[in-house]
Amino acid sequence: MAFQIIVNISVLMFQNFNQMEGQLRELRREWSEMLQNVKPPEEYPFDKQCIYKVPPKIRETNPKAYTPRIVSIGPYHHKAREVGEEDNSFEAMEELKLTYLKGFLNRTQLPMETFVITLTTLEETIRSCYAAPIKYNSDDFLKMILVDACFIIELFLRWHRFTDWYEKDPLLQKGFMRHDIKVDLLLLENQLPFFVLEELYNLTAMSETFLDITFNFFKSLSLGKVCPREIPEHFTDLLRFSVISSSKLDLGRLEEFMDVKQVYSASQLMEAGLKFKISPNKSLLDLTYSKRDGALTMPILDIYDETEIVFRNIMAYEHCKFLCRKTISQYATILDFLINTEKDVNLLVDKKIIVNWTGDANKVVTMINNLCSHLSLPGFNPHYFSLCNSLNAFYENPRNKRKAIFMHQYFNTPWKKASTISAIVILLFTFIQTVCSIISVFRGKESLYMYI
């Protein structure tokens, strides 16, 4: 009996061992298939990544600022649709892209194979530019890139020769549609690598550089006035480069994690006696402080409805790109320090530093204060670090601070200003009346003495 029990246990153990070994073989096979095309982190080309999905924490502050409205470019928003709405704008744009592709082929008189072969040799490099995984197979991916790229190039060429194409192209006649496309093409998630567009454009043998016709297309939305000479990674990077390359300051040095926690607001600084002046420089970044004049000099900032979108996408790129200097983010942070209320906006508008095309000061306050939401406070470059410390030191100077406190207590609202002025006038009249009474008394005494 005992022997039979031992035999049964041995059989069960053998069966379990075989079953376990089979499970282990199946598990090894599954893991081997799952990791077949996976590389360790150090083998991924992070240095080539430049087109990112905006992190959820940044996106949630204003999702519409990062999402294309009518035209999707690249894999992230390919064939996008409006959720819950019967909106055929994206579908119509896909059809429009094909008509522009046809126009581009007619312009170049080159066979389709020429462009397909060019893109095929670049496929791996193109894929490495996208930080998020691309799940399209090779044929679908290259087709998407070709259609989108040729659409963009043909659109830019027609815009560059606007008068030649205006009467022939219905899209160019629809100003609102052109504007929406222009905004969509600068979104970080809606990009193609710039080198891809340039490679295909060079096949057209046009005399102008692709960089020049690109900047001409985005000129109305650009925060900078100068076309950069350095080749950007994509259109979002182009707008960033435009601002930085036009600066006359040395802002390219490493930030070195120079932290600035706060700067007093524009109205507080003005109450302390700080002057605000317009800078003649073309770059928004060229903020300067003069201790001798007690003045902050700032270039003109035009604020439109789209300004927030431009700022947000450039700043998202700066925060996603490894080792990217957060120059635009530093400028936006200083604006956030200076602007806390409508009073600050109106002050800068009165000084002609801000041109508010939205017509709503509160809207500007909300925009500026929300730009840096969920973004880590950037380390400042030496120039901005020194500027912020100088402004704080100006306000905290005992004489200036007393002046600021006095102005804030007695002149910070129209009612306080009126009552303070009234009190001063009353005191002045009382003083004059008292002096006149004293003079009358003295004159009376003089008359009495003369009579005696």
Order of alpha helices (4+ residues) and beta strands (2+ residues): alpha-alpha-alpha-alpha-alpha-alpha-alpha-alpha-alpha-alpha-alpha-alpha-beta-beta-beta-beta-alpha-alpha-alpha-beta-alpha-alpha-alpha-alpha
